């Protein structure tokens, strides 16, 4: 769930308002029971409370990058949100951060281990399937594997996409 609208760009500190996020969640209410987020920066931190009002569970994302100060803020805010919102059922620490080469495996593992000690819900990181294969040691530091399988980005024709995902 990424409630970004035209003219908004979290990378440029232009975030949706809480009202806009709530409007987007209203469109999903009754159609989905759970959403996944990617960050808790700015208004994105309001998503768990807004989703809870609509009866939705949240897999909460912590955006990690090579900005270590920002990473600390993200992780602390996410841990606080997990402790105050019962509808947060899983925590994803880092999204494709190894693929982007912004952190090392050891750095990511340190964040994962800290998160797992701080919360009582399942914790993982999310990355493409080949990153998981290239970094098998990650499995010892997560509670589940969140592997991205993206046939389009891997050049698969639409006719082969389902078989590719199954494979």
C-alpha positions as CSV (number, residue, x, y, z in Angstrom):
1,X,0.0,0.0,0.0
2,X,1.7,3.2,-1.2
3,X,-0.8,6.0,-1.0
4,X,1.2,8.5,-3.1
5,X,-0.7,10.7,-5.5
6,X,0.3,12.8,-8.5
7,X,2.7,15.5,-7.4
8,X,3.7,13.7,-4.2
9,X,7.1,12.1,-3.8
10,X,8.4,10.7,-0.5
11,X,11.9,10.9,-1.8
12,X,11.4,14.7,-2.1
13,X,9.6,15.0,1.2
14,X,6.2,15.5,-0.4
15,X,3.9,13.1,1.5
16,X,0.1,12.5,1.2
17,X,-2.0,14.0,4.0
18,X,-3.6,11.8,6.6
19,X,-7.0,12.6,5.0
20,X,-5.8,11.4,1.6
21,X,-4.4,8.2,3.1
22,X,-7.7,7.6,4.8
23,X,-9.6,8.2,1.5
24,X,-7.4,5.5,-0.2
25,X,-8.0,3.1,2.6
26,X,-11.7,3.7,2.3
27,X,-11.5,2.4,-1.3
28,X,-9.9,-0.8,0.0
29,X,-12.1,-1.3,3.0
30,X,-14.2,-4.5,2.6
31,X,-12.1,-5.6,-0.4
32,X,-8.8,-6.5,1.4
33,X,-8.1,-7.6,4.9
34,X,-4.5,-6.7,5.1
35,X,-2.1,-4.2,3.6
36,X,1.7,-3.9,3.5
37,X,3.5,-0.6,3.9
38,X,7.1,0.4,3.1
39,X,7.9,3.2,5.5
40,X,6.8,4.9,8.6
41,X,8.1,8.3,7.6
42,X,5.9,11.4,8.0
43,X,2.2,10.7,7.4
44,X,2.9,7.0,6.6
45,X,3.1,6.5,10.4
46,X,-0.6,7.2,10.5
47,X,-1.5,4.2,8.3
48,X,-1.7,1.6,11.1
49,X,-4.3,3.7,13.1
50,X,-6.3,4.5,10.0
51,X,-6.2,0.8,8.8
52,X,-7.3,-0.3,12.3
53,X,-10.4,1.8,12.1
54,X,-11.3,0.0,8.9
55,X,-10.6,-3.5,10.3
56,X,-7.4,-4.0,8.3
57,X,-4.3,-5.8,9.4
58,X,-0.9,-4.2,8.6
59,X,2.4,-5.6,7.6
60,X,4.5,-2.6,8.6
61,X,7.5,-1.6,6.5
62,X,10.7,0.0,7.8
63,X,12.5,1.8,4.9
64,X,16.2,1.3,5.2
65,X,18.9,3.0,3.1
66,X,22.5,4.2,3.4
67,X,21.2,7.1,5.5
68,X,22.0,5.6,8.9
69,X,20.4,8.5,10.9
70,X,17.1,8.1,9.0
71,X,17.3,4.3,9.5
72,X,17.4,4.8,13.3
73,X,14.4,7.1,13.2
74,X,12.4,4.6,11.0
75,X,13.2,1.6,13.2
76,X,12.4,3.4,16.5
77,X,9.1,4.8,15.1
78,X,8.1,1.3,13.7
79,X,8.8,-0.4,17.0
80,X,6.7,2.2,18.8
81,X,3.9,1.7,16.3
82,X,4.0,-2.1,16.8
83,X,3.7,-1.6,20.5
84,X,0.6,0.6,20.2
85,X,-1.3,-1.0,17.3
86,X,-2.6,-4.5,17.7
87,X,-3.4,-4.7,13.9
88,X,0.3,-4.7,13.0
89,X,0.9,-8.4,12.4
90,X,4.3,-8.5,10.8
91,X,7.3,-6.2,10.5
92,X,9.4,-5.9,7.3
93,X,12.7,-4.3,8.0
94,X,14.3,-3.1,4.8
95,X,12.9,-3.4,1.3
96,X,15.3,-4.5,-1.4
97,X,18.1,-2.7,0.5
98,X,20.6,-5.4,-0.4
99,X,19.5,-5.3,-4.1
100,X,20.1,-1.6,-4.1
101,X,23.5,-2.1,-2.4
102,X,22.8,0.5,0.2
103,X,23.6,-1.7,3.2
104,X,25.7,-4.8,3.7
105,X,24.2,-8.1,4.8
106,X,25.9,-7.6,8.2
107,X,24.3,-4.1,8.6
108,X,20.9,-5.4,7.6
109,X,21.2,-8.4,10.0
110,X,22.0,-5.9,12.9
111,X,18.7,-4.1,12.2
112,X,16.8,-7.3,11.9
113,X,18.2,-8.7,15.2
114,X,17.3,-5.4,17.0
115,X,13.8,-5.4,15.6
116,X,13.2,-9.1,16.6
117,X,14.3,-8.4,20.2
118,X,12.1,-5.3,20.4
119,X,8.8,-6.8,19.1
120,X,6.7,-9.9,19.6
121,X,5.5,-10.3,16.0
122,X,7.2,-12.0,13.1
123,X,10.0,-9.9,11.5
124,X,11.7,-10.2,8.1
125,X,13.2,-8.3,5.3
126,X,11.9,-8.2,1.8
127,X,14.1,-8.6,-1.3
128,X,14.1,-10.3,-4.7
129,X,14.3,-14.1,-4.7
130,X,17.9,-14.1,-6.0
131,X,19.1,-11.9,-3.2
132,X,17.7,-14.5,-0.7
133,X,19.7,-17.2,-2.6
134,X,22.8,-15.0,-2.6
135,X,22.5,-14.3,1.2
136,X,21.3,-17.6,2.7
137,X,22.5,-16.5,6.2
138,X,19.6,-14.0,6.3
139,X,17.3,-16.9,7.0
140,X,18.8,-17.2,10.5
141,X,17.7,-13.6,11.4
142,X,14.1,-13.6,10.2
143,X,10.9,-15.3,11.2
144,X,9.6,-15.7,7.6
145,X,10.9,-15.2,4.1
146,X,9.5,-12.3,2.1
147,X,10.7,-12.9,-1.4
148,X,9.8,-10.7,-4.3
149,X,9.2,-12.6,-7.5
150,X,8.7,-10.1,-10.3
151,X,8.3,-11.7,-13.8
152,X,7.8,-8.4,-15.6
153,X,11.1,-6.9,-14.2
154,X,12.9,-10.1,-15.0
155,X,11.9,-9.9,-18.7
156,X,9.4,-12.7,-18.7
157,X,6.6,-12.6,-21.3
158,X,3.2,-12.4,-19.8
159,X,2.4,-15.9,-21.1
160,X,5.2,-17.4,-19.0
161,X,4.7,-15.3,-15.9
162,X,2.6,-17.7,-13.8
163,X,4.8,-20.7,-14.6
164,X,7.9,-18.5,-13.7
165,X,6.5,-17.6,-10.3
166,X,5.6,-21.2,-9.5
167,X,9.1,-22.3,-10.6
